[in-house]
Amino acid sequence: MYKRFDRRGATARRHERIRQQVAGTPSRPRLNVYRSLSHIYAQVIDDIAGHTLVSASSLDPEIKSVVSRGSNIEAAKAVGQLVAKRAKEKGIEAVVFDRGGHVYHGRIAALAEGAREGGLVF
């Protein structure tokens, strides 16, 4: 399935391992982060119902007008703040953070910091 020393395979294995422990419930949904080379995406997911409650990305017009590139720390922080704002509007206060198999550093940490500044608790 995955090559043993392939970086993408290692990220996928870490993500599978994390998902065995992290699950979103209606009272505390999962804040999932996906990072590509060009953009960053965040979703708040209720795993029991299998529904995405809130989403935001660096492709959203609100963020595209503010940042020049979707692949930097500034964009990640803005996405975190936007997803937190949208979650608060839906009445979501607390989430479980799912870093998607990536190391908690750089853009992933910036998104988490932006979400915390926006008022999400995790």
GROMACS elastic network, one bead per residue, 0.5 to 0.9 nm:
[ bonds ]
;  ai    aj funct       b0    kb
    1     9     6  0.84240   500
    2     5     6  0.84822   500
    2     6     6  0.71856   500
    2     8     6  0.82538   500
    2     9     6  0.50178   500
    2    10     6  0.79629   500
    2    12     6  0.83983   500
    2    13     6  0.84158   500
    3     6     6  0.52450   500
    3     7     6  0.86675   500
    3     8     6  0.88390   500
    3     9     6  0.62143   500
    3    10     6  0.83807   500
    4     7     6  0.87279   500
    4     9     6  0.72117   500
    4    10     6  0.75591   500
    5     8     6  0.88346   500
    5     9     6  0.73954   500
    5    10     6  0.70260   500
    6     9     6  0.51082   500
    6    10     6  0.61479   500
    6    11     6  0.87485   500
    7    10     6  0.50120   500
    7    11     6  0.63077   500
    7    12     6  0.86716   500
    8    11     6  0.51130   500
    8    12     6  0.62380   500
    8    13     6  0.86725   500
    9    12     6  0.50149   500
    9    13     6  0.61342   500
    9    14     6  0.85916   500
   10    13     6  0.50930   500
   10    14     6  0.61676   500
   10    15     6  0.85296   500
   10   101     6  0.82614   500
   11    14     6  0.51262   500
   11    15     6  0.60953   500
   11    16     6  0.86699   500
   11   100     6  0.79031   500
   11   101     6  0.50079   500
   11   102     6  0.62672   500
   11   103     6  0.89247   500
   12    15     6  0.50028   500
   12    16     6  0.62172   500
   12    17     6  0.86423   500
   12   100     6  0.82203   500
   12   101     6  0.63909   500
   13    16     6  0.51352   500
   13    17     6  0.62310   500
   13    18     6  0.86548   500
   13   101     6  0.74810   500
   14    17     6  0.50519   500
   14    18     6  0.61267   500
   14    19     6  0.85795   500
   14   100     6  0.79122   500
   14   102     6  0.77589   500
   15    18     6  0.50872   500
   15    19     6  0.60880   500
   15    20     6  0.87560   500
   15    98     6  0.85458   500
   15    99     6  0.79647   500
   15   100     6  0.52310   500
   15   102     6  0.76836   500
   16    19     6  0.51421   500
   16    20     6  0.64996   500
   16   100     6  0.86598   500
   16   101     6  0.76795   500
   17    20     6  0.54401   500
   17    21     6  0.73013   500
   17   101     6  0.82721   500
   18    21     6  0.55376   500
   18    22     6  0.60842   500
   18    98     6  0.75476   500
   18    99     6  0.84927   500
   18   100     6  0.77794   500
   18   101     6  0.70022   500
   19    23     6  0.67023   500
   19    98     6  0.77968   500
   19   100     6  0.84145   500
   19   101     6  0.89845   500
   20    23     6  0.76864   500
   22    30     6  0.76145   500
   22    96     6  0.71754   500
   22    97     6  0.79871   500
   22    98     6  0.69327   500
   23    28     6  0.88698   500
   23    29     6  0.74749   500
   23    30     6  0.62580   500
   23    45     6  0.89622   500
   23    46     6  0.81712   500
   23    47     6  0.62756   500
   23    48     6  0.83150   500
   23    96     6  0.75324   500
   23    98     6  0.86585   500
   24    27     6  0.81486   500
   24    28     6  0.58728   500
   24    31     6  0.80860   500
   24    44     6  0.85027   500
   24    45     6  0.63446   500
   24    46     6  0.50781   500
   24    48     6  0.70424   500
   24    95     6  0.76131   500
   24    96     6  0.66432   500
   25    28     6  0.50277   500
   25    30     6  0.73977   500
   25    45     6  0.82261   500
   25    46     6  0.53336   500
   25    47     6  0.61025   500
   25    48     6  0.59938   500
   25    49     6  0.83044   500
   25    95     6  0.88892   500
   26    29     6  0.57157   500
   26    45     6  0.86865   500
   26    46     6  0.56107   500
   26    47     6  0.80288   500
   26    48     6  0.73464   500
   26    49     6  0.79978   500
   27    46     6  0.86779   500
   27    92     6  0.79029   500
   27    93     6  0.88687   500
   27    94     6  0.77704   500
   27    95     6  0.82923   500
   28    46     6  0.79927   500
   28    92     6  0.77760   500
   28    93     6  0.80450   500
   28    94     6  0.55588   500
   28    96     6  0.64563   500
   29    44     6  0.61634   500
   29    45     6  0.54480   500
   29    47     6  0.73100   500
   29    53     6  0.85530   500
   29    92     6  0.81480   500
   29    94     6  0.74560   500
   29    95     6  0.50195   500
   29    96     6  0.61397   500
   29    97     6  0.88150   500
   30    43     6  0.78493   500
   30    44     6  0.54251   500
   30    45     6  0.50894   500
   30    46     6  0.65256   500
   30    47     6  0.75175   500
   30    95     6  0.54926   500
   30    97     6  0.59416   500
   30    98     6  0.64975   500
   31    42     6  0.67694   500
   31    43     6  0.56277   500
   31    45     6  0.64708   500
   31    95     6  0.60702   500
   31    96     6  0.58494   500
   31    98     6  0.57122   500
   31    99     6  0.81561   500
   32    41     6  0.82479   500
   32    42     6  0.55622   500
   32    43     6  0.51651   500
   32    44     6  0.62493   500
   32    45     6  0.72791   500
   32    96     6  0.85223   500
   32    97     6  0.65134   500
   32    99     6  0.63208   500
   32   100     6  0.64982   500
   33    40     6  0.73931   500
   33    41     6  0.58083   500
   33    43     6  0.66734   500
   33    97     6  0.82894   500
   33    98     6  0.64446   500
   33    99     6  0.54786   500
   33   100     6  0.56774   500
   33   102     6  0.89122   500
   33   108     6  0.73902   500
   33   111     6  0.83716   500
   34    39     6  0.86430   500
   34    40     6  0.59086   500
   34    41     6  0.51048   500
   34    42     6  0.63447   500
   34    43     6  0.85737   500
   34    99     6  0.77451   500
   34   100     6  0.62264   500
   34   102     6  0.87699   500
   34   108     6  0.87778   500
   35    38     6  0.80947   500
   35    39     6  0.63182   500
   35    41     6  0.63162   500
   35    42     6  0.87369   500
   35    71     6  0.84908   500
   35   100     6  0.83137   500
   35   102     6  0.83860   500
   35   107     6  0.81827   500
   35   108     6  0.79066   500
   36    39     6  0.53592   500
   36    40     6  0.60870   500
   36    41     6  0.83500   500
   36    71     6  0.78759   500
   37    40     6  0.82096   500
   37    70     6  0.89292   500
   37    71     6  0.65024   500
   38    58     6  0.89422   500
   38    69     6  0.78443   500
   38    70     6  0.58962   500
   38    72     6  0.86790   500
   39    57     6  0.73216   500
   39    58     6  0.56881   500
   39    59     6  0.72337   500
   39    69     6  0.80251   500
   39    72     6  0.82312   500
   39    75     6  0.83393   500
   39    76     6  0.84441   500
   40    56     6  0.87551   500
   40    57     6  0.57399   500
   40    58     6  0.57212   500
   40    59     6  0.83216   500
   40    70     6  0.67345   500
   40    71     6  0.66907   500
   40    72     6  0.88108   500
   40    75     6  0.78777   500
   40    76     6  0.63971   500
   40    79     6  0.76769   500
   40   107     6  0.81411   500
   40   108     6  0.87449   500
   40   111     6  0.88178   500
   41    55     6  0.76205   500
   41    56     6  0.60152   500
   41    58     6  0.65980   500
   41    59     6  0.84177   500
   41    76     6  0.83670   500
   41    79     6  0.73941   500
   42    54     6  0.83889   500
   42    55     6  0.56694   500
   42    56     6  0.53943   500
   42    57     6  0.60786   500
   42    79     6  0.72551   500
   42    80     6  0.74537   500
   42    83     6  0.69468   500
   42   111     6  0.84797   500
   43    52     6  0.66166   500
   43    53     6  0.74697   500
   43    54     6  0.57024   500
   43    56     6  0.65139   500
   43    57     6  0.85900   500
   43    83     6  0.74833   500
   44    51     6  0.87680   500
   44    52     6  0.59160   500
   44    53     6  0.55298   500
   44    54     6  0.50819   500
   44    55     6  0.62346   500
   44    83     6  0.79585   500
   44    87     6  0.76495   500
   44    95     6  0.78191   500
   45    48     6  0.89572   500
   45    49     6  0.88055   500
   45    50     6  0.72087   500
   45    51     6  0.58512   500
   45    53     6  0.56278   500
   45    54     6  0.72999   500
   45    55     6  0.87421   500
   46    49     6  0.57490   500
   46    50     6  0.57106   500
   46    51     6  0.54207   500
   46    52     6  0.63444   500
   46    53     6  0.69056   500
   47    51     6  0.67247   500
   47    52     6  0.84174   500
   48    51     6  0.80700   500
   49    52     6  0.89872   500
   52    55     6  0.72678   500
   53    87     6  0.78768   500
   53    90     6  0.82073   500
   54    83     6  0.68353   500
   54    84     6  0.89435   500
   54    86     6  0.64905   500
   54    87     6  0.61261   500
   54    90     6  0.81816   500
   55    82     6  0.87487   500
   55    83     6  0.61188   500
   55    86     6  0.78913   500
   55    87     6  0.85747   500
   56    59     6  0.81056   500
   56    60     6  0.67478   500
   56    79     6  0.60690   500
   56    80     6  0.79915   500
   56    82     6  0.65420   500
   56    83     6  0.53766   500
   56    86     6  0.84055   500
   57    60     6  0.56378   500
   57    63     6  0.78605   500
   57    70     6  0.85051   500
   57    75     6  0.88222   500
   57    76     6  0.83996   500
   57    78     6  0.89525   500
   57    79     6  0.57194   500
   57    80     6  0.87376   500
   57    82     6  0.85207   500
   57    83     6  0.83009   500
   58    61     6  0.82108   500
   58    62     6  0.86587   500
   58    63     6  0.58415   500
   58    64     6  0.64333   500
   58    67     6  0.85364   500
   58    69     6  0.82137   500
   58    70     6  0.50852   500
   58    71     6  0.79800   500
   58    75     6  0.62312   500
   58    76     6  0.72909   500
   58    78     6  0.79764   500
   58    79     6  0.61526   500
   59    62     6  0.84546   500
   59    63     6  0.69163   500
   59    64     6  0.60803   500
   59    70     6  0.71656   500
   60    63     6  0.54875   500
   60    64     6  0.60653   500
   60    65     6  0.87264   500
   60    79     6  0.87492   500
   61    65     6  0.61215   500
   61    66     6  0.87208   500
   62    65     6  0.58229   500
   62    66     6  0.69779   500
   62    82     6  0.85496   500
   63    66     6  0.51482   500
   63    67     6  0.61815   500
   63    70     6  0.85102   500
   63    75     6  0.72311   500
   63    78     6  0.66783   500
   63    79     6  0.71505   500
   63    82     6  0.82927   500
   64    67     6  0.55700   500
   64    68     6  0.69545   500
   64    69     6  0.77659   500
   64    70     6  0.75716   500
   64    75     6  0.85369   500
   65    68     6  0.76921   500
   66    75     6  0.83808   500
   66    78     6  0.85436   500
   67    70     6  0.70839   500
   67    72     6  0.89759   500
   67    74     6  0.71149   500
   67    75     6  0.60189   500
   67    78     6  0.84092   500
   68    75     6  0.82585   500
   69    72     6  0.64780   500
   69    74     6  0.86456   500
   69    75     6  0.69495   500
   70    73     6  0.86383   500
   70    74     6  0.83723   500
   70    75     6  0.54082   500
   70    76     6  0.75274   500
   71    74     6  0.84313   500
   71    75     6  0.66041   500
   71    76     6  0.74564   500
   71   107     6  0.80480   500
   72    75     6  0.54931   500
   72    76     6  0.64350   500
   72    77     6  0.88809   500
   72   106     6  0.86097   500
   72   107     6  0.66365   500
   73    77     6  0.61499   500
   73    78     6  0.85953   500
   73   106     6  0.65909   500
   73   108     6  0.84041   500
   73   109     6  0.87237   500
   73   110     6  0.59458   500
   73   111     6  0.78209   500
   74    77     6  0.52764   500
   74    78     6  0.63193   500
   74    79     6  0.87618   500
   74   107     6  0.82948   500
   74   110     6  0.77264   500
   74   111     6  0.88940   500
   75    78     6  0.50544   500
   75    79     6  0.61802   500
   75    80     6  0.86495   500
   75   107     6  0.83314   500
   75   110     6  0.87608   500
   75   111     6  0.83388   500
   76    79     6  0.50876   500
   76    80     6  0.62526   500
   76    81     6  0.87377   500
   76   106     6  0.89881   500
   76   107     6  0.55629   500
   76   108     6  0.72739   500
   76   109     6  0.85583   500
   76   110     6  0.57998   500
   76   112     6  0.85467   500
   76   114     6  0.77186   500
   77    80     6  0.50493   500
   77    81     6  0.63072   500
   77    82     6  0.86636   500
   77   107     6  0.76547   500
   77   108     6  0.88360   500
   77   109     6  0.85152   500
   77   112     6  0.74893   500
   77   113     6  0.67759   500
   77   115     6  0.75488   500
   78    81     6  0.51204   500
   78    82     6  0.61384   500
   78    83     6  0.86354   500
   78   110     6  0.87418   500
   78   111     6  0.73470   500
   78   114     6  0.64854   500
   78   115     6  0.86192   500
   79    82     6  0.50440   500
   79    83     6  0.60814   500
   79    84     6  0.84696   500
   79   111     6  0.64229   500
   79   114     6  0.73753   500
   79   115     6  0.79762   500
   80    83     6  0.53079   500
   80    84     6  0.61519   500
   80    85     6  0.86194   500
   80   110     6  0.76361   500
   80   112     6  0.61643   500
   80   113     6  0.71717   500
   80   116     6  0.78730   500
   80   117     6  0.84107   500
   80   118     6  0.74638   500
   81    84     6  0.51167   500
   81    85     6  0.61488   500
   81    86     6  0.87106   500
   81   111     6  0.76669   500
   81   112     6  0.88006   500
   81   113     6  0.83928   500
   81   116     6  0.77410   500
   81   117     6  0.67524   500
   81   119     6  0.83808   500
   82    85     6  0.50434   500
   82    86     6  0.62168   500
   82    87     6  0.85153   500
   82   114     6  0.83106   500
   82   115     6  0.76605   500
   82   118     6  0.75923   500
   83    86     6  0.51473   500
   83    87     6  0.60211   500
   83    88     6  0.85619   500
   83   114     6  0.89522   500
   83   115     6  0.68275   500
   83   118     6  0.82041   500
   84    87     6  0.50164   500
   84    88     6  0.60781   500
   84    89     6  0.85983   500
   84    92     6  0.85709   500
   84    93     6  0.86134   500
   84   114     6  0.79616   500
   84   115     6  0.50804   500
   84   116     6  0.75851   500
   84   117     6  0.82678   500
   84   118     6  0.50935   500
   84   119     6  0.63472   500
   84   120     6  0.58329   500
   85    88     6  0.52054   500
   85    89     6  0.63362   500
   85    90     6  0.88728   500
   85   115     6  0.82698   500
   85   118     6  0.60617   500
   85   119     6  0.76975   500
   85   120     6  0.86150   500
   86    89     6  0.51063   500
   86    90     6  0.65191   500
   86    91     6  0.88747   500
   86    92     6  0.87208   500
   87    90     6  0.51119   500
   87    91     6  0.63504   500
   87    92     6  0.51000   500
   87    93     6  0.72794   500
   87   120     6  0.79941   500
   88    92     6  0.51643   500
   88    93     6  0.61484   500
   88   118     6  0.84945   500
   88   119     6  0.75457   500
   88   120     6  0.76619   500
   89    92     6  0.74585   500
   90    93     6  0.89760   500
   92    95     6  0.76512   500
   92   120     6  0.78109   500
   93   119     6  0.72128   500
   93   120     6  0.54170   500
   93   121     6  0.62948   500
   94   119     6  0.87325   500
   94   120     6  0.55705   500
   94   122     6  0.60691   500
   95   120     6  0.68858   500
   95   121     6  0.62482   500
   95   122     6  0.55903   500
   96   121     6  0.83930   500
   96   122     6  0.58245   500
   97   112     6  0.79937   500
   97   122     6  0.65586   500
   98   101     6  0.79385   500
   99   102     6  0.57718   500
   99   103     6  0.73968   500
   99   104     6  0.69072   500
   99   108     6  0.68114   500
   99   109     6  0.88316   500
   99   112     6  0.89351   500
  100   103     6  0.86442   500
  101   104     6  0.89443   500
  102   105     6  0.81766   500
  102   108     6  0.74797   500
  103   106     6  0.84385   500
  103   108     6  0.74670   500
  103   109     6  0.86234   500
  104   107     6  0.83078   500
  104   108     6  0.56750   500
  104   109     6  0.53846   500
  104   112     6  0.89589   500
  105   108     6  0.56739   500
  105   110     6  0.77033   500
  106   109     6  0.54335   500
  106   110     6  0.61353   500
  106   111     6  0.87265   500
  107   111     6  0.61180   500
  107   112     6  0.86101   500
  108   111     6  0.52670   500
  108   112     6  0.63687   500
  108   113     6  0.86984   500
  109   112     6  0.50453   500
  109   113     6  0.60787   500
  109   114     6  0.85774   500
  110   114     6  0.61032   500
  110   115     6  0.85813   500
  111   114     6  0.50869   500
  111   115     6  0.61948   500
  111   116     6  0.86571   500
  112   115     6  0.51074   500
  112   116     6  0.62338   500
  112   117     6  0.86404   500
  112   122     6  0.89420   500
  113   116     6  0.51125   500
  113   117     6  0.61844   500
  113   118     6  0.85776   500
  114   117     6  0.50171   500
  114   118     6  0.61407   500
  114   119     6  0.88201   500
  115   119     6  0.65197   500
  115   120     6  0.57193   500
  115   121     6  0.83001   500
  116   119     6  0.51739   500
  116   121     6  0.62466   500
  116   122     6  0.76180   500
  117   120     6  0.73933   500
